[in-house]
Amino acid sequence: MNYRRRVSAYVVGIAAAFALAVLPSVARSQSAGMGGASSSAGASGASDQNVDDATLQHVAKAYVAVRHITNDTKDRLARTQDNSEQRQIASQAEAQKLSVVKQEGIDPQQYNKVLMMVQNDPALQQKFMHYVSASGGA
């Protein structure tokens, strides 16, 4: 049980980090590209604290892929001191993350919202952990 709690804390911590740090610029750029319409739609959906299993599965699958991209990006960034190359690597990674999330049929705001819900709901954390494991995550 202690191991499960540590894993849960790890997954939730990473989920929160991704929700707050990985995709915000993607979400902002998408809403700016849509004239801000999606941000108001996302805000009204943010009060809905329910997420269906299919959406949670898609978010978990995207999360695993985003985590792999992030880890790979960190490794690549550590191997170069060239600022221009670092910016290019970061930009490519951001585009890959956006693509992965969209391939799962989720917009970045919804992805971030679900990860925040997972962080705040222990029952949802359990389901999310199960789906992450099923998607090849730890």
ZADO-1210 file (C-alpha; in nm, 4 decimals, padded with zeros to 6 digits):
<atoms>
<atom x="00.0000" y="00.0000" z="00.0000" code="MET" pos="1"/>
<atom x="00.2836" y="00.2392" z="00.0842" code="ASN" pos="2"/>
<atom x="00.4376" y="00.1715" z="-00.2582" code="TYR" pos="3"/>
<atom x="00.1043" y="00.2447" z="-00.4249" code="ARG" pos="4"/>
<atom x="00.0780" y="00.5768" z="-00.2405" code="ARG" pos="5"/>
<atom x="00.4306" y="00.6732" z="-00.3442" code="ARG" pos="6"/>
<atom x="00.3533" y="00.5866" z="-00.7053" code="VAL" pos="7"/>
<atom x="00.0263" y="00.7769" z="-00.6804" code="SER" pos="8"/>
<atom x="00.2024" y="01.0828" z="-00.5401" code="ALA" pos="9"/>
<atom x="00.4640" y="01.0583" z="-00.8163" code="TYR" pos="10"/>
<atom x="00.2055" y="01.0309" z="-01.0938" code="VAL" pos="11"/>
<atom x="-00.0080" y="01.3104" z="-00.9538" code="VAL" pos="12"/>
<atom x="00.2966" y="01.5312" z="-00.9035" code="GLY" pos="13"/>
<atom x="00.4061" y="01.4797" z="-01.2604" code="ILE" pos="14"/>
<atom x="00.0523" y="01.5294" z="-01.3854" code="ALA" pos="15"/>
<atom x="00.0313" y="01.8582" z="-01.2013" code="ALA" pos="16"/>
<atom x="00.3679" y="01.9661" z="-01.3361" code="ALA" pos="17"/>
<atom x="00.2577" y="01.8914" z="-01.6910" code="PHE" pos="18"/>
<atom x="-00.0730" y="02.0649" z="-01.6436" code="ALA" pos="19"/>
<atom x="00.0917" y="02.3757" z="-01.5079" code="LEU" pos="20"/>
<atom x="00.4177" y="02.3834" z="-01.7000" code="ALA" pos="21"/>
<atom x="00.4130" y="02.1740" z="-02.0161" code="VAL" pos="22"/>
<atom x="00.1064" y="02.2663" z="-02.2150" code="LEU" pos="23"/>
<atom x="-00.0002" y="02.6163" z="-02.1036" code="PRO" pos="24"/>
<atom x="00.1714" y="02.7868" z="-02.3941" code="SER" pos="25"/>
<atom x="00.0072" y="02.5401" z="-02.6302" code="VAL" pos="26"/>
<atom x="-00.3324" y="02.6120" z="-02.4785" code="ALA" pos="27"/>
<atom x="-00.2723" y="02.9876" z="-02.5005" code="ARG" pos="28"/>
<atom x="-00.1578" y="02.9694" z="-02.8609" code="SER" pos="29"/>
<atom x="-00.4561" y="02.7563" z="-02.9561" code="GLN" pos="30"/>
<atom x="-00.7079" y="02.9906" z="-02.7934" code="SER" pos="31"/>
<atom x="-00.5334" y="03.2923" z="-02.9469" code="ALA" pos="32"/>
<atom x="-00.5531" y="03.1250" z="-03.2868" code="GLY" pos="33"/>
<atom x="-00.9261" y="03.0752" z="-03.2366" code="MET" pos="34"/>
<atom x="-00.9862" y="03.4331" z="-03.1354" code="GLY" pos="35"/>
<atom x="-01.0204" y="03.3376" z="-02.7713" code="GLY" pos="36"/>
<atom x="-01.3439" y="03.1471" z="-02.8301" code="ALA" pos="37"/>
<atom x="-01.2085" y="02.8221" z="-02.6937" code="SER" pos="38"/>
<atom x="-01.0868" y="02.9838" z="-02.3736" code="SER" pos="39"/>
<atom x="-01.4380" y="03.0931" z="-02.2793" code="SER" pos="40"/>
<atom x="-01.5728" y="02.7495" z="-02.3672" code="ALA" pos="41"/>
<atom x="-01.2986" y="02.5917" z="-02.1556" code="GLY" pos="42"/>
<atom x="-01.3797" y="02.8181" z="-01.8643" code="ALA" pos="43"/>
<atom x="-01.7446" y="02.7170" z="-01.8619" code="SER" pos="44"/>
<atom x="-01.6444" y="02.3493" z="-01.8812" code="GLY" pos="45"/>
<atom x="-01.3982" y="02.3910" z="-01.5954" code="ALA" pos="46"/>
<atom x="-01.6811" y="02.3969" z="-01.3419" code="SER" pos="47"/>
<atom x="-01.7908" y="02.0489" z="-01.4500" code="ASP" pos="48"/>
<atom x="-01.6030" y="01.8139" z="-01.2161" code="GLN" pos="49"/>
<atom x="-01.7015" y="01.4938" z="-01.3988" code="ASN" pos="50"/>
<atom x="-01.4840" y="01.3224" z="-01.6526" code="VAL" pos="51"/>
<atom x="-01.5915" y="01.0110" z="-01.8365" code="ASP" pos="52"/>
<atom x="-01.3722" y="00.7012" z="-01.8509" code="ASP" pos="53"/>
<atom x="-01.3042" y="00.7335" z="-02.2228" code="ALA" pos="54"/>
<atom x="-01.1725" y="01.0881" z="-02.1794" code="THR" pos="55"/>
<atom x="-00.9629" y="00.9823" z="-01.8814" code="LEU" pos="56"/>
<atom x="-00.8156" y="00.6980" z="-02.0886" code="GLN" pos="57"/>
<atom x="-00.7290" y="00.9356" z="-02.3721" code="HIS" pos="58"/>
<atom x="-00.5692" y="01.1835" z="-02.1315" code="VAL" pos="59"/>
<atom x="-00.3685" y="00.9017" z="-01.9692" code="ALA" pos="60"/>
<atom x="-00.2457" y="00.7807" z="-02.3070" code="LYS" pos="61"/>
<atom x="-00.1490" y="01.1352" z="-02.4089" code="ALA" pos="62"/>
<atom x="00.0142" y="01.1894" z="-02.0686" code="TYR" pos="63"/>
<atom x="00.2402" y="00.8860" z="-02.1165" code="VAL" pos="64"/>
<atom x="00.3471" y="01.0102" z="-02.4591" code="ALA" pos="65"/>
<atom x="00.3967" y="01.3692" z="-02.3372" code="VAL" pos="66"/>
<atom x="00.6078" y="01.2405" z="-02.0488" code="ARG" pos="67"/>
<atom x="00.8283" y="01.0464" z="-02.2922" code="HIS" pos="68"/>
<atom x="00.8683" y="01.3537" z="-02.5117" code="ILE" pos="69"/>
<atom x="00.9551" y="01.5652" z="-02.2066" code="THR" pos="70"/>
<atom x="01.2148" y="01.3169" z="-02.0819" code="ASN" pos="71"/>
<atom x="01.3696" y="01.2894" z="-02.4280" code="ASP" pos="72"/>
<atom x="01.3749" y="01.6690" z="-02.4577" code="THR" pos="73"/>
<atom x="01.5518" y="01.7064" z="-02.1229" code="LYS" pos="74"/>
<atom x="01.8179" y="01.4601" z="-02.2383" code="ASP" pos="75"/>
<atom x="01.8633" y="01.6387" z="-02.5694" code="ARG" pos="76"/>
<atom x="01.8812" y="01.9800" z="-02.4038" code="LEU" pos="77"/>
<atom x="02.1442" y="01.8551" z="-02.1603" code="ALA" pos="78"/>
<atom x="02.3666" y="01.7491" z="-02.4512" code="ARG" pos="79"/>
<atom x="02.3897" y="02.0931" z="-02.6067" code="THR" pos="80"/>
<atom x="02.5049" y="02.4338" z="-02.4905" code="GLN" pos="81"/>
<atom x="02.3937" y="02.6112" z="-02.8087" code="ASP" pos="82"/>
<atom x="02.1015" y="02.8425" z="-02.7223" code="ASN" pos="83"/>
<atom x="01.9673" y="02.8368" z="-03.0756" code="SER" pos="84"/>
<atom x="01.9673" y="02.4576" z="-03.0814" code="GLU" pos="85"/>
<atom x="01.8045" y="02.4477" z="-02.7375" code="GLN" pos="86"/>
<atom x="01.5238" y="02.6749" z="-02.8582" code="ARG" pos="87"/>
<atom x="01.4755" y="02.4569" z="-03.1644" code="GLN" pos="88"/>
<atom x="01.4627" y="02.1394" z="-02.9524" code="ILE" pos="89"/>
<atom x="01.2122" y="02.2990" z="-02.7135" code="ALA" pos="90"/>
<atom x="00.9969" y="02.4240" z="-02.9991" code="SER" pos="91"/>
<atom x="00.9924" y="02.0826" z="-03.1662" code="GLN" pos="92"/>
<atom x="00.9023" y="01.9170" z="-02.8361" code="ALA" pos="93"/>
<atom x="00.6138" y="02.1588" z="-02.7802" code="GLU" pos="94"/>
<atom x="00.4797" y="02.0816" z="-03.1279" code="ALA" pos="95"/>
<atom x="00.5125" y="01.7076" z="-03.0635" code="GLN" pos="96"/>
<atom x="00.3243" y="01.7374" z="-02.7337" code="LYS" pos="97"/>
<atom x="00.0455" y="01.9329" z="-02.8986" code="LEU" pos="98"/>
<atom x="00.0245" y="01.6742" z="-03.1754" code="SER" pos="99"/>
<atom x="00.0077" y="01.3845" z="-02.9291" code="VAL" pos="100"/>
<atom x="-00.2696" y="01.5481" z="-02.7284" code="VAL" pos="101"/>
<atom x="-00.4674" y="01.6301" z="-03.0417" code="LYS" pos="102"/>
<atom x="-00.4186" y="01.2759" z="-03.1784" code="GLN" pos="103"/>
<atom x="-00.6015" y="01.1550" z="-02.8691" code="GLU" pos="104"/>
<atom x="-00.8923" y="01.3819" z="-02.9595" code="GLY" pos="105"/>
<atom x="-00.8293" y="01.6203" z="-02.6719" code="ILE" pos="106"/>
<atom x="-00.7646" y="01.9922" z="-02.6806" code="ASP" pos="107"/>
<atom x="-00.4852" y="02.1250" z="-02.4566" code="PRO" pos="108"/>
<atom x="-00.7241" y="02.3054" z="-02.2219" code="GLN" pos="109"/>
<atom x="-00.9225" y="01.9870" z="-02.1668" code="GLN" pos="110"/>
<atom x="-00.5984" y="01.7931" z="-02.1110" code="TYR" pos="111"/>
<atom x="-00.4854" y="02.0440" z="-01.8482" code="ASN" pos="112"/>
<atom x="-00.8303" y="02.0498" z="-01.6855" code="LYS" pos="113"/>
<atom x="-00.8449" y="01.6716" z="-01.6540" code="VAL" pos="114"/>
<atom x="-00.4945" y="01.6568" z="-01.5065" code="LEU" pos="115"/>
<atom x="-00.5948" y="01.9168" z="-01.2483" code="MET" pos="116"/>
<atom x="-00.9064" y="01.7131" z="-01.1666" code="MET" pos="117"/>
<atom x="-00.6880" y="01.4040" z="-01.1236" code="VAL" pos="118"/>
<atom x="-00.4651" y="01.5944" z="-00.8861" code="GLN" pos="119"/>
<atom x="-00.7613" y="01.6922" z="-00.6671" code="ASN" pos="120"/>
<atom x="-00.9637" y="01.3680" z="-00.6653" code="ASP" pos="121"/>
<atom x="-00.8186" y="01.0507" z="-00.5052" code="PRO" pos="122"/>
<atom x="-01.0696" y="00.8210" z="-00.6785" code="ALA" pos="123"/>
<atom x="-00.9845" y="00.9779" z="-01.0143" code="LEU" pos="124"/>
<atom x="-00.6133" y="00.9395" z="-00.9328" code="GLN" pos="125"/>
<atom x="-00.6632" y="00.5644" z="-00.8909" code="GLN" pos="126"/>
<atom x="-00.8378" y="00.5335" z="-01.2274" code="LYS" pos="127"/>
<atom x="-00.5815" y="00.7575" z="-01.3936" code="PHE" pos="128"/>
<atom x="-00.2928" y="00.5503" z="-01.2537" code="MET" pos="129"/>
<atom x="-00.4566" y="00.2361" z="-01.3878" code="HIS" pos="130"/>
<atom x="-00.4970" y="00.3882" z="-01.7338" code="TYR" pos="131"/>
<atom x="-00.1399" y="00.5249" z="-01.7304" code="VAL" pos="132"/>
<atom x="-00.0092" y="00.1780" z="-01.6450" code="SER" pos="133"/>
<atom x="-00.2238" y="00.0235" z="-01.9174" code="ALA" pos="134"/>
<atom x="-00.0802" y="00.2768" z="-02.1650" code="SER" pos="135"/>
<atom x="00.2773" y="00.1791" z="-02.0892" code="GLY" pos="136"/>
<atom x="00.3517" y="00.4320" z="-01.8181" code="GLY" pos="137"/>
<atom x="00.4888" y="00.3533" z="-01.4744" code="ALA" pos="138"/>
</atoms>
